[in-house]
């Protein structure tokens, strides 16, 4: 589609690019959609370094270079939204606009410890075996789902100790940013998302009704409509 905008979709923690296939299909009539797996996720092997937001931002730049795309719009679900804003700070020339969904920006040691504690493979296997099976299938080519959980827990603890997107950092983001959150999201609250939108120079907020955190339970048509309106 000559002249169509480029949009990169960024998946969340424990996820893979394929989780956003339905959204990509909904958005494809009006833009060129690009997807990727962050290193150590899905079909992308680990690179012998810890999971870090800056490393994932590098993955996005590499993808943009590979498809020869200049400044692009970014949509990040959950952790992907954090990566998108980190990239906007580090490489503002590569980013046109950013939209996030269900992204938790406020991290402290206590919060990180609580979330990391939920990433125990044995506990997940015992409580939700179907989820464990899905993770195992998703990350078979990325070193195994147990390794993904361990590296993600380490990432969260590092964020708790050294958060990157403080209010001071968010205030330096020059691009328009739409913070989207579901009103039933148990991971990040509407109040927290509102505060982040206010901290951004060109931030705005959309609250999706009757919407929890898991991307699989988000109304894709409604989300695509919000993104189309904002990114255009």
C-alpha positions in Angstrom: 0.0 0.0 0.0 2.1 2.9 -1.2 1.7 6.0 1.0 0.3 4.0 3.9 1.7 4.6 7.4 4.0 1.9 8.9 2.9 0.5 12.3 4.9 -1.8 14.4 3.1 -4.0 16.9 5.0 -5.0 20.1 4.0 -7.9 22.2 3.9 -8.2 26.0 5.9 -10.1 28.6 5.8 -13.9 28.1 4.2 -13.2 24.7 5.2 -13.3 21.0 4.3 -11.4 18.0 1.7 -13.9 16.9 -0.5 -12.8 19.8 -1.2 -9.7 17.9 -2.1 -11.4 14.6 -5.8 -10.6 14.9 -5.1 -6.9 15.6 -2.7 -6.8 12.6 -5.4 -8.2 10.4 -7.9 -5.6 11.6 -5.4 -2.7 11.0 -4.0 -3.9 7.7 -6.6 -2.1 5.4 -5.2 1.3 6.3 -1.5 0.7 7.2 1.5 -1.5 6.7 1.8 -3.7 9.8 5.1 -5.1 11.1 5.5 -7.6 13.8 8.4 -9.2 15.6 9.4 -11.4 18.5 11.6 -9.8 21.1 14.9 -11.7 21.6 14.3 -14.8 23.7 10.6 -14.9 22.9 8.6 -16.9 20.4 10.8 -17.7 17.4 13.6 -15.4 18.4 16.5 -17.1 20.2 18.1 -15.5 23.3 21.3 -13.5 22.7 23.2 -14.5 25.8 22.3 -11.3 27.7 19.5 -10.5 30.2 16.1 -9.3 29.2 16.2 -5.5 29.3 13.9 -2.9 27.9 16.8 -1.3 26.1 17.7 -4.6 24.4 14.1 -5.0 23.2 14.2 -1.5 21.9 17.3 -2.5 19.9 15.2 -5.4 18.4 12.7 -2.9 17.1 15.3 -0.7 15.5 16.8 -3.8 13.9 13.3 -4.7 12.5 12.8 -1.2 11.2 16.2 -1.4 9.5 15.5 -4.9 8.0 12.2 -3.7 6.4 13.8 -0.3 5.4 11.2 1.7 7.3 11.9 5.2 8.5 9.9 6.8 11.3 7.1 4.5 12.3 4.1 4.4 14.5 4.4 2.0 17.5 1.7 0.1 19.3 2.8 -1.8 22.4 0.7 -4.1 24.5 1.7 -4.4 28.2 5.5 -4.6 28.3 5.6 -3.7 24.6 4.3 -0.3 25.5 7.2 0.3 27.9 9.6 -0.7 25.1 7.9 1.6 22.7 8.3 4.7 24.9 11.9 3.7 25.7 12.6 3.6 22.0 10.9 7.0 21.6 13.3 8.4 24.2 16.4 6.8 22.8 15.7 7.1 19.1 13.1 9.8 18.6 13.9 10.1 14.9 12.6 6.5 14.4 9.2 7.1 16.1 6.2 9.0 14.8 3.5 8.2 17.5 3.1 5.7 20.2 0.0 3.9 21.6 0.1 1.6 24.5 -2.4 -0.8 26.0 -2.4 -2.2 29.5 1.2 -1.0 30.1 2.4 -0.7 33.7 4.8 2.2 34.0 5.1 2.6 37.8 7.7 0.1 39.1 9.1 -0.1 42.6 11.0 -2.9 44.4 7.9 -4.1 46.2 5.8 -4.1 43.0 8.5 -5.9 41.0 9.0 -8.6 43.7 5.3 -9.3 43.8 5.0 -9.6 40.1 8.2 -11.7 39.7 6.9 -14.0 42.4 4.0 -15.0 40.2 6.4 -16.3 37.5 7.3 -19.6 39.2 7.0 -22.4 36.5 6.1 -25.1 39.1 3.3 -23.0 40.5 2.0 -22.1 37.0 2.0 -25.7 35.9 0.1 -26.7 39.0 -2.5 -23.9 38.9 -3.0 -23.3 35.2 -1.6 -26.3 33.2 -3.2 -25.1 30.0 -1.4 -21.8 30.3 1.9 -23.7 30.9 1.3 -25.8 27.8 0.6 -22.6 25.8 3.8 -21.0 27.0 5.8 -24.2 26.3 4.6 -24.3 22.7 5.1 -20.5 22.2 8.7 -20.4 23.4 10.0 -23.8 22.3 12.4 -22.2 19.8 13.4 -19.5 22.3 15.1 -21.6 24.9 12.1 -22.9 26.7 9.3 -21.3 28.7 10.9 -21.8 32.1 13.9 -19.7 30.9 11.5 -17.0 29.6 9.9 -16.8 33.0 13.2 -16.6 34.8 14.5 -13.9 32.6 11.3 -12.0 32.8 11.4 -12.1 36.6 14.9 -10.7 36.5 13.8 -7.9 34.1 11.0 -7.0 36.5 13.3 -6.9 39.5 15.7 -4.7 37.6 12.9 -2.3 36.7 11.9 -2.2 40.3 15.4 -1.1 41.3 16.1 1.1 38.3 12.9 2.2 36.6 13.6 3.8 33.3 10.3 5.7 32.5 10.1 8.0 35.5 7.9 11.1 35.3 11.0 13.1 34.4 11.8 10.7 31.5 8.2 10.6 30.3 8.1 14.4 30.2 10.9 14.3 27.6 8.9 12.2 25.2 8.1 14.6 22.3 5.8 12.4 20.3 2.0 12.1 20.7 1.2 9.2 23.0 -2.1 7.5 23.5 -2.3 5.6 26.8 -5.0 2.9 26.5 -6.2 0.9 29.5 -9.2 -1.4 30.2 -11.5 -0.5 33.0 -11.2 -4.1 34.3 -7.4 -4.4 34.0 -6.0 -6.0 37.2 -2.4 -5.3 36.2 -2.5 -1.5 35.8 -5.3 0.8 37.0 -7.1 3.6 35.3 -5.7 6.1 37.8 -2.1 5.0 37.2 -2.7 5.3 33.4 -4.2 8.7 33.8 -1.2 9.9 35.8 1.2 8.6 33.1 -0.9 10.4 30.3 -0.7 13.6 32.3 3.1 13.3 32.8 3.6 13.1 29.0 3.9 16.4 27.1 1.5 15.2 24.4 -0.2 12.4 26.2 -3.9 11.4 26.0 -6.0 8.6 27.6 -8.5 6.1 26.3 -10.4 3.7 28.7 -11.8 0.6 27.0 -15.1 -0.5 28.7 -15.5 -4.0 30.1 -11.9 -4.8 29.2 -9.5 -6.9 31.3 -5.7 -7.2 30.9 -5.2 -10.3 28.7 -4.9 -9.3 25.0 -6.9 -12.4 24.1 -9.9 -10.9 25.9 -9.7 -7.4 24.3 -12.3 -6.4 21.7 -10.0 -6.2 18.7 -12.4 -4.2 16.6 -12.8 -1.6 19.3 -9.0 -1.4 19.9 -8.3 -1.1 16.1 -10.8 1.8 15.9 -9.0 3.7 18.7 -5.7 3.1 17.0 -6.9 4.1 13.6 -8.3 7.3 14.9 -5.2 8.2 16.9 -2.5 7.1 14.5 -4.0 8.8 11.6 
